[in-house]
Amino acid sequence: MLNLRQLFLNHNAQTTDFPLSLEITHAQGLYLIDQDGKKYLDLISGIGVSSIGHRHPKVIEAIKNQADRYLHLMVYGEYIQTPQTLLAAKLASLLPSNLSSIYLVNSGSEAIEGAMKLAKRFTGRSEIIACNNSYHGSTHGALSIMGNETFKQAYRPLLPDIRFIEFGNITSLENISTKTAAVFIETIQGEAGIKTANKAYWKALRAKCNETGTLLVLDEIQCGIGRSGKFSAFEHYDIVPDILVLAKALGGGMPMGAFISSANIMNALKENPILGHITTFGGHPINCAAALATLEVLESENLIESVIEKGELFKSLLTHTEITTVRGQGLMLAIQLKDFEFNKSVIDECIENGLIVDWFLHCSDSMRIAPPLTISTEEIKSACAIILAAIEKISAKN
């Protein structure tokens, strides 16, 4: 009989020729455990998903309780379902008053697709502006606003009327005009290697969108839900978007995304035509129950309050001659190394020593640090020691 690894390689569609191929049988808190009982500290949270740790007891309890009531009942938006309604109300309570209408979907990519449709429908315009090195997902529309030609060239033609600007460059904001339906932008660029912009840029962007009647769409799929040290990363910059996109950490480990706006804007999807955006499984009751429990855990355990301090501890400990810089905000960090080959070797060494780290899609010479927000001071120290030892070992080989 073929073993599980061979079945995986034979029958699971592969995304690269070099999958990590870790066979994980259990996960709890910060740790993944493989078939041999080896523990791995997950320093990337399944790429920003497990922000309150794997299988948080409150999330598991919420899933089990909802499973005893009902699963899928009807396509989204028709029945009054308690988990959907309570989750939407909770999200609205945590956001500015103009972000009160929540459309629940299954993923970040789907949320971006919905937000693109909403922006074009509400404004009656077709042009969308995004940033170079941006990442918003890999479905067809989301791919169209990805700012990296390498990942797009094989799938053209993509959507028309897409333009790109430089993230953080105030001068490039002049490209926004009365023809622009929306600017789609990550509040903190993720796959670009954790890039931030200053408050002056964000204020100028908000003003330019106001001036031209352009909707400002903030993608907080990676940086939202507390990872930056605020519930919403845009809180750092004293601005508010017209549309907010969330996913990843929102579901507490379950598939969940949302695009959020005002009722005035969201109502554009209700008519001419009706059912302007439809999803069968969006707002699945179990996923909504898990998401609501996740938000409650963030509050009850005060997890966001310590994020900035924990991020600064990482920065203070990660010093080495091979490290150019450690950049980022809160627990969304990037370790800049000299090239991809060196970085990949360090990553492999870390995994061998029980620490899960990764690189970035558009910044392969940097290492991703995005642990669960529940990580302790001692676990941060232990993780940094493993990283530094791995850097030292690979450096000595070169």
Secondary structure, 3 states (H helix, E strand, C coil): CCCHHHHHHHHCCCCCCCCCCCCEEEEEECEEEECCCCEEEECCHHHHCCCCCECCHHHHHHHHHHHCCCCCCCCCCCCCCHHHHHHHHHHHHHCCCCCCEEEEECCHHHHHHHHHHHHHHHHCCCEEEEECCCCCCCCHHHHHCCCCHHHCHHHCCCCCCEEEECCCCHHHHHHCCCCEEEEEEECCECCCCCECCCHHHHHHHHHHHHHHCCEEEEECCCCCCCCCCCCCHHHHHCCCCCEEEECHHHHCCCCCEEEEECHHHHHHHCCCCCCCCCCCCCCCHHHHHHHHHHHHHHHHCCCHHHHHHHHHHHHHHCCCCCCCEEEEECCEEEEECCCHHHHHHHHHHHHHCCEECEEECCEEEEEEECCCCCCCHHHHHHHHHHHHHHHHHHHHHC
